[in-house]
């Protein structure tokens, strides 16, 4: 054993340049592991009983429309499940920072003008105070951390000023102006961190967390205001308006209209939805609220702290039993954290799962870097190893020598990686806080990094150790090219191809349940993918060398014979280097091909009219319709009136949609239009491709008087198993049917006597409707839908109460811009609203949310195909680019493996290069020869990565037909060459840079020096 350790030490000294780069690569990967593990702050996920991030020490909140009756409050206090009860009044007023005329506007709060005023009966803060103390004297206030982030634009300055201790806030109501002194800042936990990041350092330094921010919500939550479960539409007892003097006017809301209307929110017409202590709030004493409002204000919010271990559902049942009525019957809305607890748990699992996946990728990259180094060491030291066998070393001792060398690399890399990881964390925290922190690494992160380093080094050394044991003593007399024979090359590639083809057979073609398919894809499929591509790589190496090598030789002015066996002649060295490069580049390719292909189901097509306009209900009329028709730049012959409804499906169709993995199975969006113009033979307004039926049949059916027919998208046809001639039964009801939120897979049975209207399918079209329906305001009842369907115009008005003159669809001249259309229509809608004083009081909905809840304040929604696609591109490509950055980091780290490869290649071929120089080859030609090898390795990695990314993306896309994903079907495969090209150029560039150092060093050596390397 001591002699083996001495040999390892001597070998390190002899090959210090080679091992230096290997150690740098291992240190970098170990640094990433330390960064990831140390940045997963497990305490961030701990949330006491799961409620402190939402309501402080309270478990839930109850809201009444105007006030809580005394008898209900008495019942709540007597419940054994309620451990503590506090009453609060939440209202609004005009709030300014004293000395400034600009409004105090919450950052990230959309159109909301001011934070809430909240007076709570608790004599101590429900949250931890960051600074200061709870109000003790009149006209003192505490500002929540969400409201403390409110920015005040300082006149004449570009800087923004935040609320600080000692500031004075001017609160204006109809009772006058009141100056409140800020005595404390209230801490409110950012529960939304689960959705986008784990901690401030765990975001790869690229501004997005491992989990990524989900895109499924219609609006962005306030940074410090987590959403909560609301059992009924939002409620409060007051609305806020300003008189001519800018003072607050608090009075009861007008009667609501429609089943989902509800009273207005405090804080203005465009207040946010969340009502809870975590909303951006200014906390004052109840006695001060009386002064501000001019009268005693009864509580409209009740906060309850439950006994340990109790769930909100138990409290609700007890309260309903005590009161003898349901909460809905009593007009009480509930806010609790149950959905967010579940979402937080799911988000936590997703974040940790993705963290482990990333760590696994980094470990694999490290394994291949160590494998490449050791494998090259075996190839370079064949004579040395054979001499060890000659003097009496056993095969086991030779294998132990190689394994110890790998473990030594892993151990040294771990030590350096610990320091690098600690330094990286320190720098990141310093950049975020401005204070040099004392960062300490936990024992778990240190031991985990050690385990990963040693385990990776051990696995990477197994194959080189096995190769070393096969070296015979006689091999010290000959030099062997480590190449695969044509027979081995053929069978290796064929076996790999068969293993890869076995994946779709197992996952897609055999009749398994969805869960079984997913399990097979993640287990057997992943194993087959790894082994299959490992065996398939010899074909990509041979292809790159035989075909692309000729092109590269011609481009560099080299004879092709110089590159004939430059890769296959040292196969193990090439294999390890190619794999190290392909890990990052292959993931980069797969991310972009998969993402771009999936976007095909979301891009708004150019085969529909250019612009969709929706007027708010209060301004609908001939004035807006005529004004739109007279807009400059519109093509009048293309102007279509569109009727829109979102009815519920009959339960049997809902079940079929749920079984078909539709994103929402309860309803569909109907768009009624003039079929004669939409499907006319010449220049139709809807130029969609018919997959079943045809345009003439659709036109004939749509123009039949009283016909109830429809043209459906392919996604709906696939999910519901519909064909031309089938009927879709839709619930006849008001335009906005109440669709209760139910657990996935559960269907709400309609009441007895429900009537249905049946629409016959006359065509199936290729139509990407998801993004259009999400952003264009056509989801008038619910935020989710199972499809967007075209019908004749008139039946929707009769069956579902759709409005005439609300939606318009038209084409425009190319010179007319989206901004010009928006400005014109906003002015038109504002003029219509001025003529109708009640327009602002009419409730309109988009995505199930009222317009006066922050959607739009211009009385009109304008969406062009271009604007919708631009918004989609900015969100989707932002996410894809963020996801693709880590693979590029791994690719750059793998450059160190290329440097090692080139150093060993030059060292083992030094005598051959000396012979070439002696035969007249110039230094410049020798430099180009060495660079050609580095470039060819990069090209081989690009070919391998492209094959991997293409095949894996095809598998992932095909899986969409068997597992739910965004409610779409498998799209066609799209290769975004413009997105892939930068990554491939980076790969080739880093390989060229990696080859520069050994190329220049070798080309500058004398011929005699190179010829002296013959016996090494």
HELIX and SHEET records of a PDB file:
HELIX    1   1 UNK A    2  UNK A   14  1                                  13    
HELIX    2   2 UNK A   16  UNK A   39  1                                  24    
HELIX    3   3 UNK A   42  UNK A   44  5                                   3    
HELIX    4   4 UNK A   52  UNK A   55  1                                   4    
HELIX    5   5 UNK A   70  UNK A   78  1                                   9    
HELIX    6   6 UNK A  145  UNK A  148  1                                   4    
HELIX    7   7 UNK A  193  UNK A  196  1                                   4    
HELIX    8   8 UNK A  286  UNK A  293  1                                   8    
HELIX    9   9 UNK A  312  UNK A  323  1                                  12    
HELIX   10  10 UNK A  338  UNK A  380  1                                  43    
HELIX   11  11 UNK A  382  UNK A  390  1                                   9    
HELIX   12  12 UNK A  395  UNK A  433  1                                  39    
HELIX   13  13 UNK A  443  UNK A  469  1                                  27    
HELIX   14  14 UNK A  473  UNK A  477  5                                   5    
HELIX   15  15 UNK A  486  UNK A  504  1                                  19    
HELIX   16  16 UNK A  505  UNK A  509  3                                   5    
HELIX   17  17 UNK A  514  UNK A  520  1                                   7    
HELIX   18  18 UNK A  521  UNK A  525  3                                   5    
HELIX   19  19 UNK A  526  UNK A  543  1                                  18    
HELIX   20  20 UNK A  544  UNK A  548  3                                   5    
HELIX   21  21 UNK A  549  UNK A  556  1                                   8    
HELIX   22  22 UNK A  560  UNK A  563  5                                   4    
HELIX   23  23 UNK A  571  UNK A  599  1                                  29    
HELIX   24  24 UNK A  617  UNK A  619  5                                   3    
HELIX   25  25 UNK A  622  UNK A  629  1                                   8    
HELIX   26  26 UNK A  636  UNK A  638  5                                   3    
HELIX   27  27 UNK A  651  UNK A  659  1                                   9    
HELIX   28  28 UNK A  675  UNK A  678  1                                   4    
HELIX   29  29 UNK A  695  UNK A  702  1                                   8    
HELIX   30  30 UNK A  714  UNK A  720  1                                   7    
HELIX   31  31 UNK A  770  UNK A  775  1                                   6    
HELIX   32  32 UNK A  793  UNK A  800  1                                   8    
HELIX   33  33 UNK A  818  UNK A  835  1                                  18    
HELIX   34  34 UNK A  839  UNK A  841  5                                   3    
HELIX   35  35 UNK A  851  UNK A  853  5                                   3    
HELIX   36  36 UNK A  865  UNK A  893  1                                  29    
HELIX   37  37 UNK A  895  UNK A  908  1                                  14    
HELIX   38  38 UNK A  910  UNK A  918  1                                   9    
HELIX   39  39 UNK A  923  UNK A  958  1                                  36    
HELIX   40  40 UNK A  959  UNK A  961  5                                   3    
HELIX   41  41 UNK A  977  UNK A 1003  1                                  27    
HELIX   42  42 UNK A 1007  UNK A 1011  1                                   5    
HELIX   43  43 UNK A 1012  UNK A 1015  5                                   4    
SHEET    1   A11 UNK A  94  UNK A  97  0                                        
SHEET    2   A11 UNK A 168  UNK A 173 -1                                        
SHEET    3   A11 UNK A 176  UNK A 186 -1                                        
SHEET    4   A11 UNK A 140  UNK A 144  1                                        
SHEET    5   A11 UNK A 281  UNK A 284 -1                                        
SHEET    6   A11 UNK A 116  UNK A 120  1                                        
SHEET    7   A11 UNK A  82  UNK A  91 -1                                        
SHEET    8   A11 UNK A 301  UNK A 306 -1                                        
SHEET    9   A11 UNK A  60  UNK A  64 -1                                        
SHEET   10   A11 UNK A 332  UNK A 336 -1                                        
SHEET   11   A11 UNK A 229  UNK A 230 -1                                        
SHEET    1   B 4 UNK A  94  UNK A  97  0                                        
SHEET    2   B 4 UNK A 168  UNK A 173 -1                                        
SHEET    3   B 4 UNK A 176  UNK A 186 -1                                        
SHEET    4   B 4 UNK A 129  UNK A 132 -1                                        
SHEET    1   C 2 UNK A 151  UNK A 153  0                                        
SHEET    2   C 2 UNK A 160  UNK A 162 -1                                        
SHEET    1   D 2 UNK A 239  UNK A 242  0                                        
SHEET    2   D 2 UNK A 248  UNK A 251 -1                                        
SHEET    1   E 9 UNK A 689  UNK A 692  0                                        
SHEET    2   E 9 UNK A 756  UNK A 766 -1                                        
SHEET    3   E 9 UNK A 709  UNK A 713  1                                        
SHEET    4   E 9 UNK A 788  UNK A 792 -1                                        
SHEET    5   E 9 UNK A 669  UNK A 673  1                                        
SHEET    6   E 9 UNK A 640  UNK A 645 -1                                        
SHEET    7   E 9 UNK A 807  UNK A 810 -1                                        
SHEET    8   E 9 UNK A 611  UNK A 615 -1                                        
SHEET    9   E 9 UNK A 860  UNK A 864 -1                                        
SHEET    1   F 3 UNK A 689  UNK A 692  0                                        
SHEET    2   F 3 UNK A 756  UNK A 766 -1                                        
SHEET    3   F 3 UNK A 727  UNK A 731 -1                                        
SHEET    1   G 2 UNK A 845  UNK A 846  0                                        
SHEET    2   G 2 UNK A 849  UNK A 850 -1                                        
END                                                                             
